[in-house]
Amino acid sequence: MAHGILQTFYPMESALTFRPATLEDAEFLFRLRQEAAANYKTVVSLESTREWLRNSPEHMLLRIAQIDGEPVGTARWNLIDGEYDLSYAVLRKLSGHGVGKRMMHAFVKKFAHGKNIRAICHENNIASQQVALSLGLKHVSSDGPWKKFA
């Protein structure tokens, strides 16, 4: 049933686009960060999200992903030690429907093609591990509950 609802709102052939994140996106990003924080029992605030946006480092590329003009998630990379560390978030209501995978494949193709990419995934986040593998990354190391794919 959820698949039918997803198809009603965002069929896979719908246009997926990216636009730069701005300070006006703070509430949307805060919502995504809250949903993710609940998984790891951390606390985020709207003000800390605004501060994060205001002080985004130059070595970070952050994009809002949209399907048919509606924000559905974020995708970003941070350049760390010569590697482009990928990160993403999808609205919880869309989780499990391939939106994250589709989004990250498009993001890598558009913004990280030919770059040395990696992903750090929590051991409990099976979906993100599967996205990393689908991008052609391999599990190369672990540090506590975190798995590195490169």
Backbone hydrogen bonds, N-H to C=O, Kabsch-Sander energy under -0.5 kcal/mol:
donor,donor_aa,acceptor,acceptor_aa,energy
5,I,1,M,-1.9
6,L,2,A,-2.8
7,Q,3,H,-2.6
8,T,4,G,-1.8
9,F,5,I,-1.8
10,Y,6,L,-4.0
14,S,11,P,-2.8
17,T,15,A,-0.6
17,T,66,Q,-2.7
19,R,64,I,-1.8
21,A,62,L,-1.5
25,D,22,T,-2.0
26,A,23,L,-1.7
29,L,25,D,-2.9
30,F,26,A,-2.9
31,R,27,E,-2.2
32,L,28,F,-2.1
33,R,29,L,-2.9
34,Q,30,F,-2.8
35,E,31,R,-2.2
36,A,32,L,-2.2
37,A,33,R,-3.0
38,A,34,Q,-1.9
39,N,35,E,-0.6
39,N,36,A,-1.0
40,Y,36,A,-0.8
40,Y,37,A,-0.7
41,K,37,A,-0.9
42,T,37,A,-1.8
49,T,45,S,-1.8
50,R,46,L,-2.4
51,E,47,E,-2.6
52,W,48,S,-2.2
53,L,49,T,-2.2
54,R,50,R,-2.7
55,N,51,E,-2.1
56,S,53,L,-1.1
60,M,57,P,-1.6
61,L,77,W,-2.7
62,L,60,M,-0.5
63,R,75,A,-2.8
64,I,19,R,-3.1
65,A,63,R,-0.5
65,A,73,G,-2.8
66,Q,17,T,-2.9
67,I,70,E,-2.3
68,D,15,A,-2.5
68,D,66,Q,-0.5
70,E,67,I,-2.0
72,V,65,A,-2.9
73,G,65,A,-1.3
74,T,89,A,-2.4
75,A,63,R,-2.2
76,R,87,S,-2.5
77,W,61,L,-1.7
78,N,85,D,-1.6
79,L,59,H,-2.7
80,I,78,N,-0.8
80,I,83,E,-3.2
83,E,80,I,-2.1
84,Y,116,N,-3.2
85,D,78,N,-3.0
85,D,83,E,-0.9
86,L,84,Y,-0.7
86,L,118,R,-3.1
87,S,76,R,-2.1
89,A,74,T,-2.0
91,L,72,V,-2.6
94,L,91,L,-2.2
95,S,91,L,-0.6
95,S,92,R,-1.4
97,H,94,L,-1.2
99,V,94,L,-0.6
102,R,98,G,-2.4
103,M,99,V,-2.9
104,M,100,G,-2.7
105,H,101,K,-2.3
106,A,102,R,-2.1
107,F,103,M,-2.6
108,V,104,M,-2.7
109,K,105,H,-2.2
110,K,106,A,-2.3
111,F,107,F,-3.4
112,A,107,F,-0.6
112,A,108,V,-1.8
113,H,108,V,-0.5
115,K,112,A,-2.3
117,I,115,K,-1.2
118,R,84,Y,-2.3
119,A,149,F,-2.3
120,I,86,L,-0.6
121,C,119,A,-0.6
121,C,147,K,-2.8
123,E,145,P,-3.1
125,N,122,H,-1.8
126,I,124,N,-1.5
129,Q,125,N,-1.7
130,Q,126,I,-2.4
131,V,127,A,-2.2
132,A,128,S,-2.5
133,L,129,Q,-2.3
134,S,130,Q,-2.4
135,L,131,V,-1.3
135,L,132,A,-0.5
136,G,133,L,-1.8
137,L,132,A,-2.0
140,V,138,K,-0.5
140,V,148,K,-2.8
141,S,148,K,-1.3
143,D,146,W,-2.9
146,W,143,D,-1.9
147,K,121,C,-3.2
148,K,141,S,-3.2
149,F,119,A,-2.9
150,A,138,K,-2.4
